[in-house]
Amino acid sequence: MLRVEPIPAFQDNYIWAIHDGHCAAVVDPGEAGPVERFLAQHRLALGAIVITHHHGDHQGGVADLLQAHPLAPGGGPLPVIGPAGERIGGRTQAVREGDVVALAAPALQLRVLDVPGHTAGHVAYVADDSALGDSGPAVFCGDTLFASGCGRLFEGSPAQMLDSLDKLAALPPATRVYCAHEYTASNVRFALAVEPANAALADWQARVQDLRGQGRPTVPTTIGLERAVNPFLRSREPAVRAALVAHGSHPGNDAAAFGALRGWKDGFR
């Protein structure tokens, strides 16, 4: 059975390691050092590198990892999978929506979704029901969807990001959300400013405080939880629309409402 474990990096990044006890694929290695320490600690070989988008804190460690691990465990160049629409150093396989990535070490299939907005070519990788054994479905979504939040719109439009989040929200509710940053506590504060009467959100805030108080990650969450507490998946809800109006926005359509919500978050302190 495969396991998914977080490798903390920088101040608040998570590099995700998917491993079978022998070989690991790492998702978004922004720096090599934490990956090398994790591999050594668990006595794992590096089997593949998977990238969601081009930002340096997601691919900055690729060159050093390739220098240290040029070959895959079964021979041949180490696979580096990344979005076709972005420049990814060392990439051996360019992917876009509809592609299925077949990793050999560890053995795993990942379905690719295009989720632009944070960057123009951002992708997410979905492990469907049986791909991770009994652990259920999962999505590795980089900086598109966060626990109780979403990524800033650096290269895409509100309409693009809303479409991307709708795509992720349509995954089965049990799908575990492996995002790339520990932003949850601040995201929850904003979510409560938008929906102070959301009981599920109040319960989630208590859970987040407990987890962070123990020094534990708040992720993965699930798509079902995000639908209940994440304002960016709830931008069409009457309570969210009313909050936007009270905040001074009068959006005329779904994309405008989403853009107003993201703008509110950008200036929230």
Summary of the structure (lengths in Angstrom):
residues: 269
radius of gyration: 18.4
end to end distance: 42.3
largest distance: 60.0
contacts: 960
relative contact order: 0.12
helix: 35%
strand: 25%
